Amino acid sequence: MRIKGAMTILNKEAKFLGMTVEEVVDFIDNSPMAFPVKTLQAYEVYKMDQGYRWSGVNFETWVKKEAA
């Protein structure tokens, strides 16, 4: 999935919930199990496009990529 498809899914989910995409992303950050798998996959693509990477160390989740 690429960013265009991910944004389509996130926009549809946001419209369904009556929220903005940013609110949906914040909601997924707090309770990811409340969403279908396809929405979570779109969320991951969105986060990576925004410059985040998955850490999973020391209870961190998504962290900003460090400049090389």
Contacts in CASP RR format, 6 or more apart in sequence:
PFRMAT RR
TARGET T0000
AUTHOR 0000-0000-0000
METHOD contacts of the structure
MODEL  1
MRIKGAMTILNKEAKFLGMTVEEVVDFIDNSPMAFPVKTLQAYEVYKMDQ
GYRWSGVNFETWVKKEAA
1 41 0 8 1.000
1 42 0 8 1.000
1 45 0 8 1.000
2 45 0 8 1.000
3 45 0 8 1.000
3 46 0 8 1.000
3 49 0 8 1.000
5 42 0 8 1.000
5 45 0 8 1.000
6 41 0 8 1.000
6 42 0 8 1.000
6 43 0 8 1.000
6 45 0 8 1.000
6 46 0 8 1.000
6 49 0 8 1.000
7 21 0 8 1.000
7 42 0 8 1.000
7 46 0 8 1.000
9 38 0 8 1.000
9 39 0 8 1.000
9 41 0 8 1.000
9 42 0 8 1.000
10 21 0 8 1.000
10 24 0 8 1.000
10 25 0 8 1.000
10 39 0 8 1.000
10 42 0 8 1.000
10 43 0 8 1.000
10 46 0 8 1.000
11 21 0 8 1.000
13 24 0 8 1.000
13 35 0 8 1.000
13 39 0 8 1.000
13 42 0 8 1.000
14 20 0 8 1.000
14 21 0 8 1.000
14 23 0 8 1.000
14 24 0 8 1.000
17 24 0 8 1.000
17 27 0 8 1.000
19 27 0 8 1.000
21 46 0 8 1.000
25 43 0 8 1.000
25 46 0 8 1.000
25 47 0 8 1.000
27 34 0 8 1.000
28 34 0 8 1.000
28 35 0 8 1.000
28 39 0 8 1.000
28 40 0 8 1.000
28 43 0 8 1.000
29 61 0 8 1.000
29 62 0 8 1.000
32 40 0 8 1.000
32 43 0 8 1.000
35 43 0 8 1.000
44 54 0 8 1.000
47 62 0 8 1.000
51 64 0 8 1.000
51 65 0 8 1.000
52 62 0 8 1.000
52 63 0 8 1.000
52 64 0 8 1.000
52 65 0 8 1.000
53 62 0 8 1.000
53 63 0 8 1.000
53 64 0 8 1.000
53 65 0 8 1.000
54 61 0 8 1.000
54 62 0 8 1.000
55 61 0 8 1.000
55 62 0 8 1.000
55 63 0 8 1.000
END
